[in-house]
Amino acid sequence: MAIERWSPFADLKRFDDVFNRVWRGASGISDGVEAWSIPLDVVRAGDDVVVKASLPGVKKDDVTVTIEDSILTVRADTKQESESEESGYLLKERRSGSFYRAIRLPETVNSEAATSTYGDGILTITLPKKEEKKARKLTIDTAA
């Protein structure tokens, strides 16, 4: 018989792992990202915050971007293709319907000056930093 070190939190961690696994399966969450959410990249590019969203197969007219109360929301709709009577899916992984993603923006961005472009299934939103929030370089004077 081997001696095993007892950890009072091991059972709690095991319970938490099982609970998280069950919760992800029940709510459609996979690896922390909702199954129907839009994948995003948010990067800092100089003084700008750039948000890139992957929307493959979505037309520009079916995408809506809003900023309200410092929350950026991207909504997209895809139409389901019409099916003929004799065709049947063997595998269907492409999504259709409506889905969205919302993120809170930092206080330092100027949402009034935001711009967006869309091409090749990638939506790019550029949010410049507020002028008063930008870092200022001070000149150093010599003491007399």
C-alpha atoms as a printed R data frame, in Angstrom:
    type eleno elety resid chain resno       x      y       z
1   ATOM     1    CA   MET     A     1   0.000  0.000   0.000
2   ATOM     2    CA   ALA     A     2   1.391  3.382  -1.041
3   ATOM     3    CA   ILE     A     3   1.177  6.474   1.098
4   ATOM     4    CA   GLU     A     4  -0.691  9.230  -0.674
5   ATOM     5    CA   ARG     A     5  -0.597 12.868   0.350
6   ATOM     6    CA   TRP     A     6  -4.054 14.126   1.270
7   ATOM     7    CA   SER     A     7  -5.207 17.412  -0.196
8   ATOM     8    CA   PRO     A     8  -8.381 18.913   1.244
9   ATOM     9    CA   PHE     A     9  -9.153 20.680  -2.038
10  ATOM    10    CA   ALA     A    10  -8.625 17.726  -4.401
11  ATOM    11    CA   ASP     A    11 -12.246 16.577  -4.074
12  ATOM    12    CA   LEU     A    12 -13.513 20.118  -4.626
13  ATOM    13    CA   LYS     A    13 -11.377 20.476  -7.767
14  ATOM    14    CA   ARG     A    14 -12.597 17.125  -9.073
15  ATOM    15    CA   PHE     A    15 -16.221 18.180  -8.433
16  ATOM    16    CA   ASP     A    16 -15.600 21.520 -10.166
17  ATOM    17    CA   ASP     A    17 -14.101 19.776 -13.218
18  ATOM    18    CA   VAL     A    18 -17.068 17.408 -13.511
19  ATOM    19    CA   PHE     A    19 -19.562 20.253 -13.021
20  ATOM    20    CA   ASN     A    20 -17.858 22.368 -15.712
21  ATOM    21    CA   ARG     A    21 -17.831 19.462 -18.157
22  ATOM    22    CA   VAL     A    22 -21.548 18.836 -17.595
23  ATOM    23    CA   TRP     A    23 -22.389 22.563 -17.793
24  ATOM    24    CA   ARG     A    24 -20.521 22.997 -21.115
25  ATOM    25    CA   GLY     A    25 -22.392 20.041 -22.599
26  ATOM    26    CA   ALA     A    26 -25.813 21.254 -21.428
27  ATOM    27    CA   SER     A    27 -25.419 24.866 -22.533
28  ATOM    28    CA   GLY     A    28 -23.771 24.304 -25.920
29  ATOM    29    CA   ILE     A    29 -20.488 25.774 -24.738
30  ATOM    30    CA   SER     A    30 -17.347 24.194 -26.122
31  ATOM    31    CA   ASP     A    31 -13.984 25.094 -24.584
32  ATOM    32    CA   GLY     A    32 -15.369 28.273 -23.040
33  ATOM    33    CA   VAL     A    33 -16.822 29.698 -26.276
34  ATOM    34    CA   GLU     A    34 -20.500 29.494 -27.061
35  ATOM    35    CA   ALA     A    35 -21.219 27.193 -29.989
36  ATOM    36    CA   TRP     A    36 -23.139 29.867 -31.949
37  ATOM    37    CA   SER     A    37 -20.980 32.845 -31.132
38  ATOM    38    CA   ILE     A    38 -18.826 34.730 -33.604
39  ATOM    39    CA   PRO     A    39 -15.076 34.164 -33.113
40  ATOM    40    CA   LEU     A    40 -13.216 37.423 -32.436
41  ATOM    41    CA   ASP     A    41  -9.643 38.660 -32.232
42  ATOM    42    CA   VAL     A    42  -9.064 41.893 -30.313
43  ATOM    43    CA   VAL     A    43  -5.619 43.455 -30.674
44  ATOM    44    CA   ARG     A    44  -3.954 46.725 -29.809
45  ATOM    45    CA   ALA     A    45  -2.387 48.307 -32.886
46  ATOM    46    CA   GLY     A    46  -0.542 51.442 -31.825
47  ATOM    47    CA   ASP     A    47  -3.152 53.771 -30.358
48  ATOM    48    CA   ASP     A    48  -6.062 51.797 -31.850
49  ATOM    49    CA   VAL     A    49  -8.004 48.763 -30.697
50  ATOM    50    CA   VAL     A    50  -8.775 46.497 -33.663
51  ATOM    51    CA   VAL     A    51 -11.506 43.858 -33.524
52  ATOM    52    CA   LYS     A    52 -11.588 41.177 -36.229
53  ATOM    53    CA   ALA     A    53 -14.592 38.883 -36.545
54  ATOM    54    CA   SER     A    54 -14.784 35.779 -38.729
55  ATOM    55    CA   LEU     A    55 -18.052 35.641 -40.658
56  ATOM    56    CA   PRO     A    56 -17.481 33.184 -43.525
57  ATOM    57    CA   GLY     A    57 -20.305 32.952 -46.034
58  ATOM    58    CA   VAL     A    58 -22.166 35.965 -44.609
59  ATOM    59    CA   LYS     A    59 -23.072 38.836 -46.936
60  ATOM    60    CA   LYS     A    60 -22.224 42.389 -45.911
61  ATOM    61    CA   ASP     A    61 -25.914 43.350 -45.852
62  ATOM    62    CA   ASP     A    62 -26.596 40.584 -43.298
63  ATOM    63    CA   VAL     A    63 -24.111 41.983 -40.746
64  ATOM    64    CA   THR     A    64 -25.047 44.605 -38.140
65  ATOM    65    CA   VAL     A    65 -22.513 46.339 -35.875
66  ATOM    66    CA   THR     A    66 -23.652 48.528 -32.978
67  ATOM    67    CA   ILE     A    67 -21.913 50.291 -30.101
68  ATOM    68    CA   GLU     A    68 -24.085 51.245 -27.156
69  ATOM    69    CA   ASP     A    69 -22.977 51.993 -23.579
70  ATOM    70    CA   SER     A    70 -19.405 50.841 -24.366
71  ATOM    71    CA   ILE     A    71 -20.625 47.464 -25.620
72  ATOM    72    CA   LEU     A    72 -19.730 46.418 -29.161
73  ATOM    73    CA   THR     A    73 -22.275 44.015 -30.655
74  ATOM    74    CA   VAL     A    74 -21.821 42.155 -33.934
75  ATOM    75    CA   ARG     A    75 -24.917 40.406 -35.313
76  ATOM    76    CA   ALA     A    76 -25.093 38.234 -38.422
77  ATOM    77    CA   ASP     A    77 -27.802 36.309 -40.248
78  ATOM    78    CA   THR     A    78 -27.321 33.478 -42.676
79  ATOM    79    CA   LYS     A    79 -30.097 32.104 -44.793
80  ATOM    80    CA   GLN     A    80 -30.721 28.390 -45.037
81  ATOM    81    CA   GLU     A    81 -30.378 27.125 -48.581
82  ATOM    82    CA   SER     A    82 -33.470 25.606 -50.133
83  ATOM    83    CA   GLU     A    83 -33.440 21.833 -50.256
84  ATOM    84    CA   SER     A    84 -34.969 19.599 -52.861
85  ATOM    85    CA   GLU     A    85 -37.179 16.678 -51.895
86  ATOM    86    CA   GLU     A    86 -34.801 13.956 -53.075
87  ATOM    87    CA   SER     A    87 -31.665 15.360 -51.446
88  ATOM    88    CA   GLY     A    88 -30.789 14.552 -47.882
89  ATOM    89    CA   TYR     A    89 -27.871 15.617 -45.750
90  ATOM    90    CA   LEU     A    90 -25.219 13.062 -44.951
91  ATOM    91    CA   LEU     A    91 -23.318 15.657 -42.922
92  ATOM    92    CA   LYS     A    92 -24.400 19.196 -42.072
93  ATOM    93    CA   GLU     A    93 -21.951 21.446 -40.220
94  ATOM    94    CA   ARG     A    94 -22.576 24.846 -41.809
95  ATOM    95    CA   ARG     A    95 -24.670 27.041 -39.589
96  ATOM    96    CA   SER     A    96 -27.699 28.983 -40.630
97  ATOM    97    CA   GLY     A    97 -29.783 31.395 -38.657
98  ATOM    98    CA   SER     A    98 -28.991 34.394 -36.503
99  ATOM    99    CA   PHE     A    99 -26.049 34.729 -34.139
100 ATOM   100    CA   TYR     A   100 -24.200 37.522 -32.370
101 ATOM   101    CA   ARG     A   101 -21.267 38.422 -30.154
102 ATOM   102    CA   ALA     A   102 -20.984 41.295 -27.681
103 ATOM   103    CA   ILE     A   103 -17.906 42.579 -25.855
104 ATOM   104    CA   ARG     A   104 -17.322 45.455 -23.458
105 ATOM   105    CA   LEU     A   105 -14.996 48.111 -24.833
106 ATOM   106    CA   PRO     A   106 -12.343 49.820 -22.721
107 ATOM   107    CA   GLU     A   107 -13.050 53.381 -21.593
108 ATOM   108    CA   THR     A   108 -10.037 54.624 -23.543
109 ATOM   109    CA   VAL     A   109 -11.556 54.098 -27.017
110 ATOM   110    CA   ASN     A   110 -13.467 56.713 -28.981
111 ATOM   111    CA   SER     A   111 -16.507 54.806 -30.215
112 ATOM   112    CA   GLU     A   112 -17.734 57.868 -32.142
113 ATOM   113    CA   ALA     A   113 -14.722 57.618 -34.492
114 ATOM   114    CA   ALA     A   114 -14.957 53.852 -35.035
115 ATOM   115    CA   THR     A   115 -14.682 52.519 -38.582
116 ATOM   116    CA   SER     A   116 -15.445 49.100 -40.028
117 ATOM   117    CA   THR     A   117 -14.565 47.203 -43.194
118 ATOM   118    CA   TYR     A   118 -15.730 43.837 -44.473
119 ATOM   119    CA   GLY     A   119 -14.061 41.581 -46.989
120 ATOM   120    CA   ASP     A   120 -13.418 37.870 -47.562
121 ATOM   121    CA   GLY     A   121 -15.577 36.936 -44.570
122 ATOM   122    CA   ILE     A   122 -13.578 39.080 -42.110
123 ATOM   123    CA   LEU     A   123 -15.165 42.078 -40.393
124 ATOM   124    CA   THR     A   124 -12.562 44.553 -39.122
125 ATOM   125    CA   ILE     A   125 -13.578 47.254 -36.653
126 ATOM   126    CA   THR     A   126 -11.007 49.923 -35.768
127 ATOM   127    CA   LEU     A   127 -11.557 51.939 -32.592
128 ATOM   128    CA   PRO     A   128  -9.122 54.828 -32.085
129 ATOM   129    CA   LYS     A   129  -7.991 55.842 -28.627
130 ATOM   130    CA   LYS     A   130  -9.431 59.040 -27.143
131 ATOM   131    CA   GLU     A   131  -7.013 61.948 -27.493
132 ATOM   132    CA   GLU     A   132  -7.166 62.772 -23.784
133 ATOM   133    CA   LYS     A   133  -6.312 59.142 -22.917
134 ATOM   134    CA   LYS     A   134  -3.218 58.917 -25.140
135 ATOM   135    CA   ALA     A   135   0.168 58.930 -23.491
136 ATOM   136    CA   ARG     A   136   1.941 62.272 -23.592
137 ATOM   137    CA   LYS     A   137   5.691 62.696 -23.788
138 ATOM   138    CA   LEU     A   138   7.036 65.326 -21.440
139 ATOM   139    CA   THR     A   139  10.148 67.351 -22.056
140 ATOM   140    CA   ILE     A   140  12.670 67.364 -19.241
141 ATOM   141    CA   ASP     A   141  14.122 70.717 -18.265
142 ATOM   142    CA   THR     A   142  17.382 71.061 -16.405
143 ATOM   143    CA   ALA     A   143  17.406 72.595 -12.973
144 ATOM   144    CA   ALA     A   144  19.204 75.906 -12.750
